[in-house]
Amino acid sequence: MEKERPQWDNPLQFVFACISYAVGLGNVWRFPYLCQLYGGGSFLIPYLIMLVVEGMPLLYLELAVGQRMQQGSIGSWRTISPYLSGVGVASVVVSFFLSMYYNVVNAWGFWYLFHSFQNPLPWSVCPLNSNRTGYDEECEAASSTQYFWYRKTLNISPSIQESGAVQWELALCLILAWLMVYLCILRGTESTGKVVYFTALLPYCVLIIYLGRGLTLRGATNGLIYMFTPKGSSALSLRFQVEQLANPKTWINAATQIFFSLGLGFGSLIAFASYNKPSNDCQKHAIIVSLINSATSIFASIVTFSIYGFKATFNYESCLDKVILLLTNSFDLEDGSLTASNLEEMKDYLASTYPSKYSEVFPSIKNCSLESELDTAVQGTGLAFIVYSEAIKNMEVSQLWSVLYFFMLLMLGIGSMLGNTAAILTPLTDSKVISSHLPKEVISGLVCLINCAVGMVFTMEAGNYWFDIFNDYAATLSLLLIVLVETIALCYVYGLRRFESDLKAMTGRALSWYWKVLWAGVSPLLIVSLFAFYLSDYILTGTLQYQAWDASQGQLVTKDYPTYALAVIGLLVASSTMCIPLGALGIFIMRHLKRADTAPVA
């Protein structure tokens, strides 16, 4: 007898699984960056519009497909049409790529978490040089937080061509990260369903604690004001925000953030929904998950900008103190006579009274600006592991805040990994050929083992460069194409009316005109626009480049990718996207050959 399909214990467990998967690191480190870049509060307008016309409909579509077909991505699209088997395969390939590199972020999280118990924090001060006569030159050229990230954590090489050796500390952290994931997925929904309560709720607890702490920090209001009015409260700010609303890139990035933040196209949502009861109200759950995901992004931005404002204010005041100390010592001024409020007046006075001496000191006087500190836009690992750690080191009881922050990052990362691995495992365990020979514990173990072994590439000295390649190119175009084919296939191959009757039979709810219009027209057009934008952007950019760490300068420099790296980029994009046409071609040839074999002999 065929085994009964496992199910979630209750609908709430399913919602928590979706939230744990969708709410991830992108909410914490990309959305605040986009707010900063595209007009602060005004960015919320295109973001919320794209949520309604793109995010919710596509999320509902994937949840409805999984729940209706009661299979993973491959089985679901094969049921709709055998020619669409390649769509599910493409989703599995992209999820496999994502799992290979995404868990490295959790390895970094473990590394920082373990070091958070030290006093002082290891990234709070520069180490001494080999002669112990001063600080390390690379650290002095950069900063203590950058030095700890690029040298102590990554031990990064000067270029992607210099691979270097595997960093055994990071490798052990990666093994630990995969062991955690394996324990969470060991028994499928039975174990994952229990873990998601923790991975979904704990980050919110930490964010609330951080919000309380962030709002009490000196300069937090500077960050919050900057978030909503990045150019100040003048007419220039209003003009800037209007210009950003008229900028197509603002809308493109709002749509992209919604698309990737919800995790569309990976097959994870289809896999999760396949464990629902057919009568589950997936429409309501799609709306709930979409709204919670977007609300979390906004909430996380408020927390981030309060911390960001503190960091910028601290750096600005430290800069002023250094200038005041320099001028006081150089001109033998009375202590306390030079303050932040009269600094500019005193500089003008000293320049006019002692012109020759002031000209000698002038090259050492830093130009301190709070606005320039706030203008530094950072996203991704730079925000998570450099900006935040720089702010944390200046807080009181910094070890506590460091432990809380990196533990939260781990929960967000592991929650997303549960969805990524579910997208791979569900089609494998659905396969009678595989599941009849191997129990799901062994299948899960093999998937984790293979991903961990390949992921060791990212722990090498050049590993961060390969991480950026996978992060930038392994999923972007592929996911857009996958979701576009999914939408067209559902509406025009399977048939929108047929699917509408399926949903009504399952849930008892009629499909409203809103969902039908968006599925059949608006959402596909939006995806085509996004696809065209990214494709043209890659073409117009010309030679693809990357940011390499220059130890002598203590900063990132731009370099061109070597030929073999470009070949890997092309292979990453082609290996997933080509699954769709090749899958359809394979079915066509097999059916053609089958018809030829069964044709009567004349």
N, C-alpha and C positions, 0 to 999 in steps of 0.2 A: 504494500500500500504506500501511496505517496505521503511523505511527511507533511503534517500541517504546518503552514507558514507561521513563524513566530510573529507576535504582535507586541506593541507597546502595552504596558500595564494599564495606561489611561491616556486620554488626549493631552493632559497637561505634560506628561513625560515627553510626548512627541513635540510639543511646542518648545519645551526647554531644550530638546535636542537641536531643533532648528535655530533657536536663539544662540545656543552655545556655538554652533557652527558659523552662523552669519556674523555675529558680533565677534570681531577678531582684532588683530593688530592694526588693520586698515582704519578702523574707527578711531584708534588712539593716535596713529602717526601719519595718516594721510589726510583725513578730513580737516584737522586744524590747519595743516599746511595750505590746503586749497582755500579755506576761509581767508587766511592771511594774504594769499596771492590774488584773489579775485573779489576784493571789495568787502571783506569782513561779513557783516550782517546781511549785506545785499546778495551774497552768494546763496543764502538760504532760499531766495525766491526761485531761481532755476532749479536748485536742488530739490525742493519740495514739489515743484511741478513735475520734474522727472520721476520722482517717487510715485506720483499718482498715475502718470501716463506710461511709465516703463517698468518701474520696480515691482509694484503690486501685481499688474497683469501677468508679467512673465513668471513671477514667483508662484502665483495661483496656477498658471498653466503647468508648471513642472510638478507641483504637488498633486494636481488633479490627474495628470498622466500616471504618476507612480501609484496613486491610490486606486485608479481604475484598472490598471494592468496587473497590479500586485506582483511586480517584478522589478529588477534593477534596470539600469539604463539600456543595456543591450537587449534584454528580453522585452522591455516595454516598446522600444521602437521597432523591433522585429515583429511584434504582434500587430502594430499599426500597419507596417508594410515590410516584407522581407528585404526589399531594396534599401530600407533605412537602417539595417543592422550596423552599418559603418558609423552611424551617428553615435550609437551607444559605445562602440569601440573607441571612437575619437574621444569621448568623454572620459573613458577609463585611462586612455593614454595620457591625456592632459592631467588627470588626477594623480597618475603615477609620477609624472614630472614634478608636479607640485609637492607631492609627499617627499620626494627625494631631497628637495632643498629647503622646504618650509620648516621641517623639524630641526634644521640647523639653528634657526632662530631660538627654538626652545633650548638647544644646547648652549647658546650664548646666554640665555636667561639663567640656566643652571650655574654657569661659570660666574656670572655677576652675583647671583644669589649667595653662592658659597663665599665669595669675597666680601659680601656685605656685612659679615660678622666681625670683620677686622676693625681695630681702632688704632689709628685713624683709617678711614676708607682708603684703599690702595690707590685710587685715582684722585685723591685730594691733594697730593703733593708730588713733585717731580723727584725721581731718584737721583742720587749722587752719581757723578761720572766715575770712570774707572780709577782716576787719580784721587778721588774724594776731595777735590779742591773746589768743586762747584756742582751745579746741577747738570744732568745729561743734556747735551746740546740739542738733540732732537726734541726732547720734552720742552726745553726753553723756547725753541723756535715755534712749537705748536702750543699746546697747553697740557696740563696734567691729565685731563679727561680724554683728550684726543690721543695722547701718548699711550694711555692704558688700553684704549680701544684698538688702535692700529698696531702697537708694538707688543703689548703684553697679552692681549686677547687673540688678535689675528696673526701677530708676527708677520705682517703683510710684506710681500715681495715688491720690488720696484715696478714690476710689470707682469702682465699675464703670461709672458714667455718664460719667466723664471718660476717654475712650479714650486720648487722647494720641497721640504719634507712634510709629512703629516705631523700636526701638533698633537702630541699624545694626550694632553690635558683636555683639549677640545674633543678629541676622538672619544675619550671616556665619557664626557658630558653628552655626546651624541648617542652613545650606546645606552646611557641612562634614560635619555629622552625617548628612545624607541622602546625601551623596556617598559616605561610608563604607559606609552600608547598601547603596547601589546596587552598589558594587564587590563586596560580599560576596554579593549575590544575582544578579549579572549572568548567570551561566550555570546558574542553578538548583542542583540538588543537586551538580553538578560543582564549583562554587565554594563553596557553602554548606558542603558536607561537609568541606572543608579548613579553613574558618574556625572551625567549631564546636569543633575540638580546642583552639584558642587561647582562644576566648571562654568555654569551659566550664572549662578547667584553670587559667588565669591568676588568676581571682578567689580560688581556693583557696590558691594560692601566696601572694598578698598577705594573705589572712586569717591564714594560719599565721605569716607574718612579723609581722603586727600583734598576734597573740596573744602571741608572744614578747616584743614590745615592751610590750604592754599590761600583762602580768603583772609587769613590772619597774618600772612606774610607781608613784609614791607615791599611796596611796589606792585602788589597783586592787581590793584585797580588800574595801574598803567597798562598791564597786559590785557585786561578785560576791555578797557576803552579802546585799545588798539585793535582788538579782535573785531569789534563792531564798527569802528570808524578808523581804519588804518592810516588815513592821512590827516587825522585830527578832526575837530568839529567845525571846520571852516567850510566855506562854499567850495573850496578845492576838493574837500572830501566828498561832497554831494556830487560834484561833477565827475570825480573818479569812479564813484559807484555806478553812476548812470552809464559811463563809458564801458564799465565791466559788464553791465547787463546787455549792452549792445554788442559785446565781443562774442563771436561764435565759440571761441575756445572756452569761455566760461560755461556755456551750455553743454559743450562737448565733455568737459571735465566733470560737470555735475552728473550727466548721464552715465559717464564711465564709473564714477564713484558709486553710484546706486547699483549699477550692473555688477561690478566686481565685489562690492561689499556684501551683497546678498548671496554671493557664491553661485550665480546662475551658470548653467552649462556644464558643470563638473560631474553631474549625475548624482551628487550627494543628496540633494533635495528629493529627487525621484526615489533614491534608495530608502531614505527615511520614510517617505510617504507610503512606500510599498508595504510597510509593516503596520499601517493603519487598518482599522476596520473599514470596509467599503462605505459604510454609512457616515463616516466622520465628516464634519463640516469643514472641509479644507479651505473653502472660501474665507470663512471667518478667521481661520488660523493664518492664512496668507496675509490678511490685512493686519492682524496682531503682530506677526513677526516683522513685517515691513516697518510698521510704526515704531516698534521697540528698537529695531536696528537703527533707524534714523534718529530717534530721540537720544539713543546712546551716543551717537556721533556728536550731536550738539552738546550733550552733557559732558562728554569727554573733552570737547574743545574748551568749555568753560574752565574745567579743571586744568587743562594744559596751559591755557593762556594766563591763568592766575600764577602758575609756577613759572611760566615764561616771563611774565612781568617782573616777578621777584628776581629771577636770574639776570634780566637786563638791567634792572635798577641796581642790583648788587655790583655788577660789572661796571656800570656807569659811575657809581659812588666810589668804587675802588680806584677807578681811573682818575677821578677828581682828587682823591687823597694823595695819589702818587705825584700828580702835578703840583699840588699845594706843598708837599714835602720837598720836592725838587726846587721850587722857587724860594721857599723859606730858607733852605740850606744854602742855595746859591747866592742869595742877596742878604743873608744874615737878618732876616725879618724876625720880628718878635712873634713868639708862639701865640697862635690864636688871632693874629692880625689879618691873616689871609684865610678866607672861608669860601665855601661854594657859592654863596650869594654875591660876594664882591670880587670873585676870581677874574672875571673878564675886565672889570674896571682896573684892577691891580695889574693885570697883564699889559694893558694899554699904558698905564702910568710907568711901569718898569721899562717898557720898550722905548718910551719917549725920554725918560730920565737917564737910563743906562743903556743906550743903543748898542754899544760894542759888546758889552757883557751879555746883554739879552740875546744878541745874534749868535753868541757862542752856545747859549743854553737852548735856544729855540728848537734845534733839531731833535732834542730829547723830550720836548713837550708834546705829549699826546693830545690829539683832538678828541675830547670826550663828548659823546653825543648819545643821549638816551634814545633818540629817534633811530639812529643807525644801529644801535643794539637791538631794537625791536624789529628793524627792517630785515634782519638776517633770517631768511626763510629756509627752514630745514624740514625735511621729511624722512620717512623710512628709518633705517637703522641709525642715522645721524641724530634724529630726534629722540629715539628710544634709548640709545646707549651713550650719547654724548651730551646733548642738551639737558636731558632729565638728570643724568648723573652729575652734571656740573651744578645744577640747582640743588640737588640733594646734599652734596658735600658741604654746602654753606648753611644748611638747616641745623637747628639744635637737635640733638639725638639723631644724627644723620643715619646711623646704622639701622634704627627702627624703620625710618621712612624708606631706606634702600631695600630692606627685606620685604616690606609691604609692596613696594612698586614692582620689584622683579618677580615676586610670587604672583602678583596679578598678571604680569605679562605671560608667565608660564601657564596660568589657567586659561587665558585667552588663546594662547598658541595650541595647547593640548585640546581645547574644545573644538578648534577648527580642524585639528588633525583627525579627530574622531569622525568628522564628516568626510574628510578627504579619503581616509582609509575605507569608510563605508561605501564610497563610490566605487572602489576597486573590489572590495570583498563581496558585496551583494551579487554582482553578476557572476562571480566565480562560484559562490555557494549555491546560486540558482542553477548553475550548470550541472545537469545530472551526471555527465561524464566525469567531472572533477569531484563533486561531492560524494559520488558513490565509492570513490577510491580513497579520499582523504577526509577526515573529520574537520570541522570548521576551525578547531583550535590549531591544527597543523597548517591549514591554509593561511590563517592569520599570522602564524609564526613565520611562514615562508615569505609572505609579503613584507613583513617588518624586517626580516633578515636581509632580503634583497635590497630594500630601500636603504637600510643602514649601511650595507657594504658599498653601494654606489655613492651614498652621501659622504663617505670618507674623503671624496675629492674636494668637498667644500671645507675640510679642516686642514688642507694644505696651505702653504704660505701664499699661494695665488688663489686660494679657494674663494675668497670674497669677490674676486673678479668674475669667477664662474657663477657664483651666487647671483650677481647682478645680471648676468646673461640670462639665466633661467628665469629670474624674477621679471625681467623686462620682455622676454620674447617667447617663453614656453607656453604662455596661455592667452595673451591678448587677442591676436587675430583669430586664433583657433576657437576660443570661446564665442566670439562674436559670430563666426560662421556656424558653429554648432547650434546656438540658440536661434539664429535666423532660419536654419533648415528645420529645426524643431517646430517653430511657429508656423511656417509654411506647410510643413507636413501635416500638422494637426488640423489646420483650417482647410487645406485644399487637397490633401491626399486621403486622410482619414475622413474628413468632412466635418465642418463645424456643426451642422445640424445633427449629425450622427453622434458627435461627442456631447452636444447639448442634451440629447435624449439619454445618453449614458449617465451624465451627471444628475439629471433629474431622477432617474431610476435609482441611483446610489443614495443621494442625499435628500431627495424629495424637494429640492430647491431648483426653480427655473433659472436659467442663465439670463441675466439682464443684458440689455442692449449695450451697456457700458463695456462689459468684458468682450462682447462679440466685436464691437467696433475696434477696440484696441488690439485684440488678437489678430483680426483679419487685415487691418490696415496700418494703424498708427505705430504700433510696436515694431513691425517689420521694417517700416520706413526709417524709424529711428536707428535701428541696428544697421541698416544699409548705410546711413549717414555716418555712423561711428566707424564702420568698416572702411568706408571711402576715405575718411579723415586720417585714420591711422596708416592706411596704405600709402596715401599721398605724402604723409609726413615722413614715412620711411624713405620714399623715393626722393623727395626734395632735400632731405637731410644729406643725401650722398653717402660718403664713407661713414660708417657707424663708428662712434668713438666711446671711450670709457674714461672714468676718473681713476688715475693711479696715484698712489701715495709717494710723495717725494720726501724722504727722510731728512735730507739736507735743508730743505726749505720749511719742513714741518707743515706742509699743506698738500692739497690734491692738485694734480696737473692733468690736463687732457691729453690723451694719446689715441691713436688709431688702432682699431682691432687688427690683429694679424689675419692672414688669409684663412688659416685653419679655424680660428674663432668665428669668422664669418660663415664658414662652412657648417659649423656646429649650430649657429643661429638658424641658418636655412633648413638644416635637418630637423631642428626642434619644431619649427613651424610646419614643415611638410609632413613629418611623421604622424601628426595628429589630423591635420586638415585633409590629407590624401586618403585617410581611412574612409571618408564619406563616399567619394566617387569610386574608389577601388572596391569597397564593399558592395556597392550597387552593380558595378561591372562584374564582380565575381558571381553574384546571384544570377545576373543575366546570362552569363556564359554557362553556368551549371544548368539552368533551365533550358537553354538552347540545346545543350548536349543531351539532356534527358529526353527532350522532345524528339531529337534525331534518333536516339536509341529505340524509342517506342514507336517510331513511325513504321507503318506497314510496308513490307517489301513488295515491290511491283512484280 
